[in-house]
């Protein structure tokens, strides 16, 4: 059963309630369990060399904590957005205002994530997109896509707007 969520219709609902949460929870699982922290660490910057040695305890902890950040993003997208839908089914303006606050935070995080991921790449890889691995494309290419869709949502592309883009009521 599709529940009434006028502030997040169609493609936006599919992307932000299902695809994005899955895409952020899965890196946590990859870092925590299989293939594990060492693999995750090695994949952050594409190389042709194999994993050479185990990670020290600090690096392993940092990778696990990064996995926890991914997990948190997935939970927020999945659980909080659904709570907005369920708690405010007949109030699209309130849905949109709360989603907008969340999307603003996520858009700012998207922009900084793209920037630091790109800046962290070695110079010889920055513009060699064909040499990027799935992790690099996930951290840069996919996040550019997510940011673009968030901006389209704010612009009202493909949806009815209830709050953003409306003039304030003067009494």
C-alpha positions, 0 to 999 in steps of 0.5 A: 500500500502506497501511503499519502506523501505529497511532499515526496512523490514518485521518483523522489519517494523511491530514491529517498525512502529506498535507494539512498538508505540502501546505498548508505547502509551497505557501506557500513555492512561492507566496512563492519563485516565483509569484506571488512575494514581493510578492504574498505580502507584500500578501496577509498582510493583506487589502486592496482596493488592488492591489500598489503598488510592488516590495518592498525587498530586506530585505522580499523576503528576509524573505518568502523566509525565511518561505517557508523556514519553511513549507517546513521545516514541510512537510518535517518533517510529511512526512518525519519522521512517515513515518520514525517509521512506517517505523522503528517499524512494530511499536511503536505506543507509541514511535510515539505518544511521538515523534509526541506530541513533534512534535505538542506543538511544532506545537501550541505553534507553532499557538497562537502563530501564530494569536495573532500573525496575529490580533493583526497584523490591523487592528482593523477586520478582526479580527472581519470574517471575510468580509473575510479573504482565503485567506491570512488564513483559512489563517493563522488558520482553518485553523491553528485546525482543525489545532490542534483535530485535534492536541488531539483526537489527544492526547485519543485521539478516534477512535483507540487510545491507546498512551502518552498517557492511559495510567498509567505502569507501576510496577515 
